[in-house]
């Protein structure tokens, strides 16, 4: 095995960290650790939605549709991603949320990678 090389499967690895493949939250000795960028492979069942809006955003983000129909909610604007390759980019200061209209796979890239945006796990019961 080569040093500083990681080979994986987004479908498998994404299950380990809420879909996130790279970012500040990976162990410092993991090649996927980064404070510069976060990359997420998001697999969403129909009707899945973000538990709460992201507010006070300090990052830039790109969200690209791989498959399905996925809606990104921005203040006063709703963006429907309906064809493979459709994407939206928003910058610092833009609050957002999202909703999967159909089973969807999306790729998200955010920069920089900073703590403080994770939504707590939903309680079951």
Backbone torsions as a table, in degrees:
resi	resn	phi	psi	omega
1	UNK	NA	134.1	177.6
2	UNK	-74.1	144.4	173.7
3	UNK	-73.8	151.2	178.8
4	UNK	58.8	31.0	175.0
5	UNK	-132.6	135.4	175.5
6	UNK	-130.0	130.8	176.0
7	UNK	-119.4	127.3	-177.4
8	UNK	-150.9	-171.0	176.7
9	UNK	-124.0	125.0	179.7
10	UNK	-57.9	-40.8	-179.7
11	UNK	-61.4	-36.4	-179.4
12	UNK	-82.0	-51.9	-174.5
13	UNK	-67.0	-31.7	-177.9
14	UNK	-63.0	-29.3	-179.3
15	UNK	-65.8	-21.1	-176.9
16	UNK	-78.4	-22.3	-171.5
17	UNK	-147.6	51.4	178.1
18	UNK	54.9	27.4	178.1
19	UNK	97.9	-14.2	-174.9
20	UNK	-79.0	127.9	-178.5
21	UNK	-99.4	-31.0	177.1
22	UNK	-139.2	155.9	176.0
23	UNK	152.1	178.9	-177.3
24	UNK	-63.8	-22.5	-174.1
25	UNK	-80.1	-10.8	175.3
26	UNK	-77.1	152.9	-179.8
27	UNK	-56.1	141.6	-177.0
28	UNK	-59.4	-23.7	179.5
29	UNK	-92.4	5.7	179.0
30	UNK	-94.8	130.6	179.6
31	UNK	-57.2	-22.2	179.9
32	UNK	-83.3	-2.8	175.2
33	UNK	-69.8	132.3	178.3
34	UNK	-155.1	135.7	171.5
35	UNK	-99.5	-2.6	-179.3
36	UNK	-93.8	-29.3	-174.0
37	UNK	-153.1	151.0	172.8
38	UNK	-123.7	139.4	177.1
39	UNK	-130.3	131.6	-177.9
40	UNK	-126.1	137.9	170.8
41	UNK	-105.5	101.9	-174.9
42	UNK	-100.1	120.0	176.5
43	UNK	-111.4	117.9	-171.3
44	UNK	-125.6	126.4	174.3
45	UNK	-70.7	161.7	177.9
46	UNK	-57.3	136.7	179.1
47	UNK	86.0	-6.5	178.3
48	UNK	-64.4	138.2	178.0
49	UNK	-144.4	157.4	178.3
50	UNK	-67.3	137.2	-175.2
51	UNK	-63.9	-29.0	178.1
52	UNK	-157.4	156.6	178.7
53	UNK	-65.4	146.6	169.1
54	UNK	-83.9	125.6	177.6
55	UNK	-123.9	157.0	179.9
56	UNK	67.9	32.9	-176.7
57	UNK	-59.5	131.4	179.7
58	UNK	-115.7	1.1	-175.1
59	UNK	-112.7	167.2	168.2
60	UNK	-102.7	145.4	-178.1
61	UNK	-138.3	148.0	171.2
62	UNK	-126.4	127.6	177.3
63	UNK	-122.6	122.9	-176.3
64	UNK	-120.5	135.5	178.2
65	UNK	-80.7	127.9	173.5
66	UNK	-95.6	-46.1	177.0
67	UNK	-155.2	157.4	177.5
68	UNK	96.4	-156.7	175.1
69	UNK	-135.7	124.9	-171.4
70	UNK	-137.2	131.5	-178.1
71	UNK	-109.7	130.5	174.5
72	UNK	-108.0	124.8	-179.7
73	UNK	-98.1	126.1	176.9
74	UNK	-123.3	160.0	-178.6
75	UNK	-55.2	115.9	177.5
76	UNK	72.7	11.3	-175.8
77	UNK	-152.8	136.2	176.6
78	UNK	-118.9	129.6	-178.2
79	UNK	-113.1	120.6	177.6
80	UNK	-98.5	122.1	174.2
81	UNK	-99.2	112.3	-170.9
82	UNK	-121.7	-18.6	-179.9
83	UNK	-120.0	142.3	177.9
84	UNK	-48.9	130.4	179.6
85	UNK	95.0	-13.6	174.2
86	UNK	-60.1	140.8	178.0
87	UNK	-150.2	163.7	177.6
88	UNK	-136.5	143.7	177.2
89	UNK	-124.7	135.9	174.1
90	UNK	-137.6	155.4	-174.1
91	UNK	-110.5	-175.9	178.9
92	UNK	-54.0	142.5	178.0
93	UNK	89.3	-4.9	-179.6
94	UNK	-100.4	110.2	176.2
95	UNK	-67.8	157.0	-179.7
96	UNK	-160.1	163.4	171.9
97	UNK	-151.7	179.9	-179.0
98	UNK	-154.1	163.1	-178.6
99	UNK	-150.6	131.1	177.5
100	UNK	-90.1	108.9	178.6
101	UNK	-72.3	-31.1	175.5
102	UNK	-134.2	171.6	170.9
103	UNK	-54.6	127.7	-172.4
104	UNK	-137.5	148.7	169.7
105	UNK	-121.4	126.7	179.5
106	UNK	-130.4	149.6	174.9
107	UNK	-110.5	125.8	179.1
108	UNK	-117.2	134.1	174.3
109	UNK	-123.6	126.6	179.0
110	UNK	-129.2	145.8	177.4
111	UNK	-148.5	143.5	-9.5
112	UNK	-73.9	176.9	177.3
113	UNK	-93.3	110.1	-178.4
114	UNK	-131.6	146.1	178.9
115	UNK	-72.7	163.1	170.9
116	UNK	113.4	6.0	-176.2
117	UNK	-116.5	-4.9	-177.2
118	UNK	-66.3	137.0	174.0
119	UNK	-87.9	131.1	178.7
120	UNK	-58.1	148.6	176.8
121	UNK	-56.0	141.5	176.5
122	UNK	-70.4	138.1	177.6
123	UNK	-75.7	140.5	178.3
124	UNK	-101.6	133.5	177.4
125	UNK	133.7	NA	NA
